[in-house]
């Protein structure tokens, strides 16, 4: 019988230290791209969200013929006041044939890696190939992962940084100061951060219909990677921006509930990223076009992540065996097992 593996935070840190964060991000980008290319193989649905006044808790299930995965994840922008992250997650990977849980895994760190890998997959398909400069608006937990992914996978050489909390920008600069060939430029406003950039990532957290980017800041040819607006009542882009160029989403049914396009009519035209990757729909068609990736995070990306981590963990002997399902000689005798 297969074992159930448990990948704790410390085991994931060990695995990432061994593989290397940049290599893991590249491997994951390849895995996500591969899974998006076989989009029809997945049973998909919008995630199930339970809201409170201050945040959301979500369950994200998905499967193909062989494996089932779900992630539990939250979004609580004010958690920092309680010394807790805004986004926390864990996930499970199981066998479809039997329902056997193969792995339970931390996904707070892995969500940041997978979101950065997905952003890079989208930007490689949608941004100008000559892109070298990005703006990072919101310098919280996701930000270093985003910048490193764009640096490694798109060749970004300079990142303009802005956060309403200057301590967040200081931390980001400290954390990435050793990365060669990467210039980090702290900026005093969103306007100065965005000016002249090829790619703009917005990764702010506030449960509000916020206007982080306004239409007059968007320049011809820009690629917008809007990851922070990801639940009802939580947006970052002024609606006018969504009419300035083509809008790309992960899964339209979920994005219409949670993404920037929640601000638009229900039939507002969007293209799903898999359609661009399989070349069934056009992506960017000129260097002057504006492209907008309205990302909310989709279960297939977590499926790709859990599958890759499971493969790396079993090859590399990471994780501990978990006593999660009873092992019985007589599988009908659950009572006997309990009573010993
Ligand atoms: P975080 O709380 O660690 O960081 C958010 C940062 O945004 C903070 O430093 C805060 O000061 C800054 N900020 C808030 N409002 C701002 C404003 N008006 N202008 C400038 N900066 C502002 O959160 P995080 O983990 O980095 O996540 C960021 C956002 O991304 C969250 O909304 C989260 O839900 C979302 N997210 C999306 C995906 C996805 O797949 N699309 C994945 C992970 C996280």
Boltz pocket constraint, residues with backbone or C-beta under 6 A from the ligand:
constraints:
  - pocket:
      binder: B
      contacts: [[A, 74], [A, 75], [A, 77], [A, 86], [A, 87], [A, 111], [A, 112], [A, 115], [A, 137], [A, 138], [A, 139], [A, 140], [A, 141], [A, 142], [A, 143], [A, 162], [A, 163], [A, 164], [A, 165], [A, 168], [A, 202], [A, 203], [A, 204], [A, 205], [A, 206], [A, 210], [A, 212], [A, 226], [A, 227], [A, 228], [A, 229], [A, 230], [A, 295], [A, 296], [A, 297], [A, 298]]
      max_distance: 6.0
